Amino acid sequence: MNRILVTGATGNLGASVVDFLLNKTNSTLISALVRDPQNAKALELKAKGVETRTGDYNDFTSLVNAFKGIDKLYFVSGSDIQNRYKQHENVVKAAKEAGVKQVVYTSFSRKNETETSPIAMVADSHIRTENLLKASGLNYTILKHGIYMDMLPLFLGDQVVKSGVAYFPAGDGKVSFTLRNDMAEAAAVILTTEGHANKIYDMTNTQTVSFSEIAAAISNASGTAVTYVSPAPEEYIQTLSSAGVPMEYVGMFAGFAEAFKQGEFDQVSDFMESLIGRKPTSVSQFLSQVYTRN
Ligand SMILES: NC(=O)c1ccc[n+]([C@@H]2O[C@H](COP(=O)([O-])OP(=O)(O)OC[C@H]3O[C@@H](n4cnc5c(N)ncnc54)[C@H](OP(=O)(O)O)[C@@H]3O)[C@@H](O)[C@H]2O)c1
């Protein structure tokens, strides 16, 4: 019987992986890495019978202690982009030192691996972490996650239905948006079955959509006509910053929009479907839930 530890278990993805694991294996075989064991999310995990272990990606020793006796580690990429690679180095080295048998890492789907990528800042630490894992001697499974479908409402802003405009500079780019919970469900299958050592998997949807199609789906769901407008990147940046959106977000959104326009996420795979035994959630299914007319 394998003992599985899920990192990021107090966050959206990790918590969802834990929930899917609970349907597949005994709670006594699941551990969760938490930064603060008294945090409400950590207490929720404990209430489900999941053991919590305290550790921080910035604290190597805490990770070595937390990873002792773990067979499979589900390693959720960190959210602190500036310091992420150093944190990931700590996780990989601690896994090695603690004798973890397999590391399943949540990486990122991409095409352009050079610094010309509009999202090089995000991609760089994923690429370096993948290389580190491959060189570590650990058994690894790299999950190349599609862009989260769950991010769409954030990209479009909360006025999209009210204003009747989906304003985002992604042009005609097609994107393989993938639901975070579907990736969690697929990960639970990987963690509870064998044959995934030293594999790299494309965890993307089976279809791509453009932002024109997204606007049409929001129109259908909301009952209000929504038109897609793709401004020039400079205009987009100016509009968002004048509206008081912090520059950090403006730059990130503009970078992702440009990546979408360049087809960076225009790739499909039926691998997730084979794992979860059904088609992954489509963008129109997701949007019909988010923007349902009242
Ligand atoms: N593919 C995509 O489109 C996409 C989009 C967004 C994010 N991501 C990536 O996917 C990851 C998971 O997404 P999510 O929605 O689940 O994010 P989330 O809800 O923000 O969860 C992040 C988790 O990581 C934990 N964490 C952060 N810093 C840590 C540290 N220094 N040491 C230990 N744990 C730490 C957090 O713990 P606390 O609860 O203690 O804060 C939380 O459990 C993100 O971190 C990011 O790398 C991908």
Ligand as a Chemical Component Dictionary entry (heavy atoms), coordinates in Angstrom:
data_LIG
# 
_chem_comp.id                   LIG 
_chem_comp.type                 NON-POLYMER 
_chem_comp.pdbx_formal_charge   0 
_chem_comp.three_letter_code    LIG 
# 
loop_
_chem_comp_atom.comp_id 
_chem_comp_atom.atom_id 
_chem_comp_atom.alt_atom_id 
_chem_comp_atom.type_symbol 
_chem_comp_atom.charge 
_chem_comp_atom.model_Cartn_x 
_chem_comp_atom.model_Cartn_y 
_chem_comp_atom.model_Cartn_z 
_chem_comp_atom.pdbx_ordinal 
LIG N1  N1  N 0  -2.287 26.141 -15.214 1  
LIG C1  C1  C 0  -2.865 27.255 -14.787 2  
LIG O1  O1  O 0  -3.668 27.886 -15.487 3  
LIG C2  C2  C 0  -2.605 27.774 -13.411 4  
LIG C3  C3  C 0  -3.346 28.865 -12.926 5  
LIG C4  C4  C 0  -3.124 29.295 -11.629 6  
LIG C5  C5  C 0  -2.179 28.657 -10.857 7  
LIG N2  N2  N 1  -1.455 27.606 -11.346 8  
LIG C6  C6  C 0  -0.458 26.869 -10.539 9  
LIG O2  O2  O 0  -1.167 25.807 -9.882  10 
LIG C7  C7  C 0  -0.908 25.847 -8.477  11 
LIG C8  C8  C 0  -2.141 25.374 -7.737  12 
LIG O3  O3  O 0  -3.238 26.194 -8.058  13 
LIG P1  P1  P 0  -4.363 26.479 -6.990  14 
LIG O4  O4  O 0  -5.487 27.120 -7.705  15 
LIG O5  O5  O -1 -4.614 25.266 -6.157  16 
LIG O6  O6  O 0  -3.621 27.587 -6.086  17 
LIG P2  P2  P 0  -3.981 28.037 -4.615  18 
LIG O7  O7  O 0  -5.432 27.769 -4.315  19 
LIG O8  O8  O 0  -3.444 29.408 -4.440  20 
LIG O9  O9  O 0  -3.144 27.018 -3.688  21 
LIG C9  C9  C 0  -1.759 27.102 -3.555  22 
LIG C10 C10 C 0  -1.339 26.097 -2.496  23 
LIG O10 O10 O 0  0.080  26.116 -2.390  24 
LIG C11 C11 C 0  0.424  26.297 -1.023  25 
LIG N3  N3  N 0  1.676  27.014 -0.898  26 
LIG C12 C12 C 0  1.965  28.250 -1.398  27 
LIG N4  N4  N 0  3.221  28.603 -1.036  28 
LIG C13 C13 C 0  3.700  27.578 -0.285  29 
LIG C14 C14 C 0  4.912  27.369 0.403   30 
LIG N5  N5  N 0  5.879  28.295 0.420   31 
LIG N6  N6  N 0  5.082  26.197 1.065   32 
LIG C15 C15 C 0  4.107  25.257 1.080   33 
LIG N7  N7  N 0  2.923  25.403 0.462   34 
LIG C16 C16 C 0  2.732  26.555 -0.197  35 
LIG C17 C17 C 0  -0.722 27.106 -0.437  36 
LIG O11 O11 O 0  -0.709 26.994 0.977   37 
LIG P3  P3  P 0  -1.451 28.076 1.945   38 
LIG O12 O12 O 0  -2.895 27.639 2.017   39 
LIG O13 O13 O 0  -0.731 27.943 3.228   40 
LIG O14 O14 O 0  -1.307 29.427 1.295   41 
LIG C18 C18 C 0  -1.902 26.415 -1.102  42 
LIG O15 O15 O 0  -2.207 25.209 -0.444  43 
LIG C19 C19 C 0  -0.518 27.299 -8.202  44 
LIG O16 O16 O 0  0.301  27.360 -7.064  45 
LIG C20 C20 C 0  0.234  27.686 -9.474  46 
LIG O17 O17 O 0  1.586  27.266 -9.429  47 
LIG C21 C21 C 0  -1.668 27.146 -12.597 48 
# 
loop_
_chem_comp_bond.comp_id 
_chem_comp_bond.atom_id_1 
_chem_comp_bond.atom_id_2 
_chem_comp_bond.value_order 
_chem_comp_bond.pdbx_ordinal 
LIG N1  C1  SING 1  
LIG C1  O1  DOUB 2  
LIG C1  C2  SING 3  
LIG C2  C3  SING 4  
LIG C2  C21 DOUB 5  
LIG C3  C4  DOUB 6  
LIG C4  C5  SING 7  
LIG C5  N2  DOUB 8  
LIG N2  C6  SING 9  
LIG N2  C21 SING 10 
LIG C6  O2  SING 11 
LIG C6  C20 SING 12 
LIG O2  C7  SING 13 
LIG C7  C8  SING 14 
LIG C7  C19 SING 15 
LIG C8  O3  SING 16 
LIG O3  P1  SING 17 
LIG P1  O4  DOUB 18 
LIG P1  O5  SING 19 
LIG P1  O6  SING 20 
LIG O6  P2  SING 21 
LIG P2  O7  DOUB 22 
LIG P2  O8  SING 23 
LIG P2  O9  SING 24 
LIG O9  C9  SING 25 
LIG C9  C10 SING 26 
LIG C10 O10 SING 27 
LIG C10 C18 SING 28 
LIG O10 C11 SING 29 
LIG C11 N3  SING 30 
LIG C11 C17 SING 31 
LIG N3  C12 SING 32 
LIG N3  C16 SING 33 
LIG C12 N4  DOUB 34 
LIG N4  C13 SING 35 
LIG C13 C14 SING 36 
LIG C13 C16 DOUB 37 
LIG C14 N5  SING 38 
LIG C14 N6  DOUB 39 
LIG N6  C15 SING 40 
LIG C15 N7  DOUB 41 
LIG N7  C16 SING 42 
LIG C17 O11 SING 43 
LIG C17 C18 SING 44 
LIG O11 P3  SING 45 
LIG P3  O12 DOUB 46 
LIG P3  O13 SING 47 
LIG P3  O14 SING 48 
LIG C18 O15 SING 49 
LIG C19 O16 SING 50 
LIG C19 C20 SING 51 
LIG C20 O17 SING 52 
# 
